[in-house]
Amino acid sequence: MKPDRCCDLKLRRLSRLPREMIVDTRALARVLGRSTRTIRRMVDRYEIPPPIRMSGRSTWQVGTILSWYAERAERRVSESRRVRDRLGG
């Protein structure tokens, strides 16, 4: 399976959850098919939004993560268009 297809499937699985749902590091790791350590690294690399601390646990709202990915995707499309236009394509 191609990496981008794999990511699409995992995001689709996340999008089936209610947008208001709160997930902790372990639940997010399970849905995305990653380890909890990788989730922390993704936060450090700004690949996912920073968590909100609740009762000493790192948590995210599902809708926040989905919006984050959508904004990043739109930024990448805009950057690609700018580069294409600059190169005369």
Kinemage of the C-alpha trace (Angstrom):
@kinemage 1
@onewidth
@group {chain A} dominant
@subgroup {mainchain}
@vectorlist {calphas} color= white
{ca met a 1} P 0.000 0.000 0.000
{ca lys a 2} L 1.302 3.456 -0.865
{ca pro a 3} L 2.137 5.710 2.127
{ca asp a 4} L -0.344 8.422 1.078
{ca arg a 5} L -3.135 5.846 0.699
{ca cys a 6} L -2.315 4.467 4.141
{ca cys a 7} L -2.532 7.962 5.633
{ca asp a 8} L -5.862 8.558 3.842
{ca leu a 9} L -7.305 5.410 5.368
{ca lys a 10} L -6.206 6.381 8.854
{ca leu a 11} L -7.613 9.900 8.520
{ca arg a 12} L -10.849 8.427 7.200
{ca arg a 13} L -11.006 6.227 10.303
{ca leu a 14} L -10.454 9.311 12.478
{ca ser a 15} L -13.131 11.257 10.593
{ca arg a 16} L -15.735 8.609 11.483
{ca leu a 17} L -15.470 9.637 15.127
{ca pro a 18} L -17.619 12.512 16.415
{ca arg a 19} L -15.753 15.822 15.921
{ca glu a 20} L -16.413 16.751 19.576
{ca met a 21} L -14.921 13.519 20.887
{ca ile a 22} L -11.876 13.848 23.132
{ca val a 23} L -9.064 11.338 22.557
{ca asp a 24} L -5.936 10.831 24.608
{ca thr a 25} L -2.490 9.898 23.327
{ca arg a 26} L -3.146 6.169 23.490
{ca ala a 27} L -6.476 6.398 21.611
{ca leu a 28} L -5.018 8.710 18.971
{ca ala a 29} L -2.065 6.372 18.489
{ca arg a 30} L -4.425 3.437 18.046
{ca val a 31} L -6.582 5.242 15.461
{ca leu a 32} L -3.572 6.494 13.481
{ca gly a 33} L -1.715 3.197 13.761
{ca arg a 34} L 1.242 4.767 15.536
{ca ser a 35} L 2.932 4.351 18.914
{ca thr a 36} L 2.349 6.806 21.733
{ca arg a 37} L 5.996 7.873 21.405
{ca thr a 38} L 5.458 8.641 17.717
{ca ile a 39} L 2.423 10.769 18.602
{ca arg a 40} L 4.610 12.811 20.986
{ca arg a 41} L 7.247 13.160 18.258
{ca met a 42} L 4.573 14.285 15.795
{ca val a 43} L 3.603 17.049 18.238
{ca asp a 44} L 7.261 18.071 18.585
{ca arg a 45} L 7.578 18.235 14.767
{ca tyr a 46} L 4.297 20.180 14.430
{ca glu a 47} L 2.738 17.337 12.425
{ca ile a 48} L -0.313 17.400 14.683
{ca pro a 49} L -1.613 20.202 16.890
{ca pro a 50} L -0.368 20.461 20.460
{ca pro a 51} L -2.505 18.596 22.988
{ca ile a 52} L -4.706 20.088 25.657
{ca arg a 53} L -3.878 18.846 29.140
{ca met a 54} L -6.875 17.374 30.965
{ca ser a 55} L -6.379 15.746 34.342
{ca gly a 56} L -2.679 15.409 33.625
{ca arg a 57} L -3.237 13.666 30.273
{ca ser a 58} L -2.566 14.914 26.764
{ca thr a 59} L -5.839 15.077 24.860
{ca trp a 60} L -7.137 16.311 21.521
{ca gln a 61} L -10.555 16.994 20.117
{ca val a 62} L -11.061 14.938 16.939
{ca gly a 63} L -12.341 17.975 15.019
{ca thr a 64} L -9.189 19.927 15.879
{ca ile a 65} L -6.950 17.225 14.430
{ca leu a 66} L -9.052 16.928 11.261
{ca ser a 67} L -9.057 20.718 10.789
{ca trp a 68} L -5.293 20.793 11.298
{ca tyr a 69} L -4.763 18.229 8.538
{ca ala a 70} L -7.198 20.023 6.207
{ca glu a 71} L -5.405 23.363 6.707
{ca arg a 72} L -2.008 21.771 6.095
{ca ala a 73} L -3.280 20.114 2.918
{ca glu a 74} L -4.683 23.405 1.631
{ca arg a 75} L -1.390 25.167 2.399
{ca arg a 76} L 0.506 22.526 0.422
{ca val a 77} L -1.826 22.956 -2.559
{ca ser a 78} L -1.362 26.741 -2.432
{ca glu a 79} L 2.421 26.394 -2.228
{ca ser a 80} L 2.424 24.003 -5.180
{ca arg a 81} L 0.373 26.440 -7.260
{ca arg a 82} L 2.720 29.305 -6.422
{ca val a 83} L 5.755 27.268 -7.440
{ca arg a 84} L 4.047 26.114 -10.638
{ca asp a 85} L 3.087 29.717 -11.540
{ca arg a 86} L 6.593 30.958 -10.764
{ca leu a 87} L 8.070 28.313 -13.037
{ca gly a 88} L 5.658 29.305 -15.787
{ca gly a 89} L 3.628 26.113 -15.819
